[in-house]
Amino acid sequence: MATIFSKIVSGEIPCYKIAETNDYMAFLDVKPLAAGHTLIIPKKETDYLFDLNDETYAGMWLFAKIVAGAVKKAIPCVKVGVAVVGLEVAHAHIHLVPLQSIGDLNFSNQRKEFTSEEYQAIAADIRHHLNN
């Protein structure tokens, strides 16, 4: 059965897309730890990050690096933190989370809530910084 992320890739479920290549996609987490919390996924559904072939694994991290640079420019933060948990959705993914302190990367923290308009504005700002 297809994961929610595969359904996002196929267009069955909408998302707040940041960037996309032939192999990867970046979009805002809809249960974010912070404004700008972005997910990086390979388009090919693979449950466990370390089951990805070397080319896909390396490419995903390079894609994440590019997106993280745009997140850092768009969202006021000290750094963009990285987490790989892999328990929420059975589809390999990397979390990019704007951080003010180490406690901001605690997944037991209360998640932020934004309106659709706010998500759209955040995504647009990050996309703008991908090209600048």
C-alpha positions in Angstrom: 0.0 0.0 0.0 1.3 3.4 -1.0 2.5 5.7 1.8 1.2 9.2 2.3 4.4 10.5 0.8 4.0 8.4 -2.3 0.5 9.8 -2.6 2.0 13.3 -2.4 4.5 12.4 -5.1 1.7 11.1 -7.3 -0.4 14.2 -6.7 -3.2 12.3 -4.9 -2.6 14.4 -1.8 -1.7 18.1 -2.0 1.4 19.5 -0.2 3.2 22.8 0.3 6.0 22.0 -2.2 9.4 23.6 -1.8 11.4 21.8 -4.6 11.3 18.8 -6.8 13.7 16.9 -9.1 13.2 13.7 -11.0 14.2 11.7 -7.9 13.5 13.9 -4.9 10.9 16.1 -3.4 10.9 18.7 -0.6 7.7 20.0 1.1 6.6 21.5 4.4 5.8 19.2 7.3 2.1 19.8 8.1 2.8 19.0 11.8 5.9 21.1 12.1 8.3 21.6 15.1 8.9 25.1 13.7 7.9 27.4 10.8 9.8 26.1 7.7 10.1 22.5 9.0 10.7 20.7 5.7 10.7 17.1 4.7 13.0 15.7 2.0 12.0 12.4 0.4 13.1 10.2 -2.4 10.3 9.8 -4.9 10.8 6.0 -5.0 9.2 4.6 -2.0 11.7 2.9 0.3 10.9 2.4 4.0 14.3 2.6 5.6 16.9 5.3 4.8 19.8 2.9 4.9 18.1 0.6 2.4 18.5 3.2 -0.3 21.1 2.5 -2.9 24.2 4.6 -2.6 23.4 6.9 -5.5 19.9 7.7 -4.2 21.2 8.1 -0.6 24.0 10.5 -1.6 21.7 12.4 -3.9 19.1 12.8 -1.3 21.6 14.4 1.1 22.9 16.7 -1.6 19.3 17.8 -2.4 18.7 18.3 1.4 21.8 20.5 1.6 20.4 22.8 -1.2 17.0 23.0 0.4 18.5 23.6 3.9 20.3 26.6 2.5 17.1 28.2 1.3 15.3 27.4 4.6 18.2 29.1 6.5 17.8 32.2 4.3 14.0 32.3 4.5 13.4 31.5 8.2 15.3 33.4 10.9 17.2 30.7 12.8 20.6 29.9 14.3 21.0 26.8 12.1 18.9 24.3 10.3 18.9 21.0 12.2 18.6 17.6 10.6 16.8 14.5 11.9 16.1 11.1 10.5 13.6 9.2 12.6 11.8 7.0 10.2 9.0 5.8 12.5 6.1 8.1 11.5 5.8 7.2 7.8 7.3 4.1 6.2 9.0 6.1 3.5 12.6 7.3 3.9 12.7 11.0 4.8 14.9 13.7 6.3 13.6 16.5 8.5 15.1 19.9 8.1 14.1 22.0 11.2 15.0 25.7 11.7 16.6 25.9 15.2 17.0 28.5 17.8 18.2 26.0 20.4 18.9 22.2 20.7 15.5 21.7 22.3 13.8 22.8 19.1 14.6 19.4 17.6 12.7 17.4 20.2 9.9 15.5 18.5 7.9 15.3 21.7 7.5 19.1 21.6 4.0 20.5 20.8 3.7 20.9 17.1 3.1 24.3 15.5 -0.1 25.2 13.7 -0.4 27.4 10.7 -3.2 28.4 8.4 -3.1 27.3 4.7 -2.2 30.9 3.8 0.7 30.9 6.3 2.0 27.5 4.9 1.7 28.9 1.4 3.7 32.0 2.3 6.4 30.0 4.1 6.8 27.7 1.1 6.9 30.6 -1.3 9.6 32.3 0.8 11.8 29.2 0.9 11.3 28.7 -2.9 12.3 32.3 -3.5 15.6 31.7 -1.7 16.3 28.5 -3.7 16.9 30.8 -6.7 18.7 33.6 -4.9 
